[in-house]
Amino acid sequence: MPEKQRPEFEEVLDKYGQKLFNLMLRLTGNYHWAQDLTQDVLLIAHREYHKFRGDSDVFTWIYRIAVNHQRRQARKMRVRSWLGFEDVSSDVLSTDITAADPAESSERTKVVARAVSALPEDFKETVVLHYFQDQSCQQIAKIMNCSEGTVKSRLWRGRKILAQKLKGYVSETGV
């Protein structure tokens, strides 16, 4: 994409920084780890911004970087934990969300967040992008580099798994 048509990176940062952090928070379930990953992704995007061709929206490009980076870091954490390294903190590996916003601290939100965090990785990413980041199936397909049909299938299967996981909670609380 010609440099004159490309938005300034500061504009991109202002427009998508908070959305990116929210995505990382939903994917990781940990406020501090989400902050670190968001900062990493923004640094990577800034460093690689000259390579952005404009084939997709800037938002889609940054989210693709974010999802890939989070996957790599989660994989490293699992390997380090499996190998028994002591510096892997349990709060990073937990599924609890430390809410930055008091409104998000309700019991229902925590239960749903834990259920979403427990989904298989592809389903979790798809559900988070669709329901928490308001992305269309077409946008998710671009971000995740897969077909729209795959996205729809993952959404359907993710909802089915969530319904099973939340079935007990719904019957207990009547919500």
Secondary structure as GFF3:
##gff-version 3
##sequence-region A 1 175
A	DSSP	alpha_helix	9	28	.	.	.	ID=ss1
A	DSSP	alpha_helix	31	48	.	.	.	ID=ss2
A	DSSP	three_ten_helix	49	51	.	.	.	ID=ss3
A	DSSP	alpha_helix	58	83	.	.	.	ID=ss4
A	DSSP	alpha_helix	90	93	.	.	.	ID=ss5
A	DSSP	three_ten_helix	102	105	.	.	.	ID=ss6
A	DSSP	alpha_helix	107	117	.	.	.	ID=ss7
A	DSSP	alpha_helix	121	127	.	.	.	ID=ss8
A	DSSP	pi_helix	128	132	.	.	.	ID=ss9
A	DSSP	alpha_helix	137	144	.	.	.	ID=ss10
A	DSSP	alpha_helix	148	173	.	.	.	ID=ss11
###
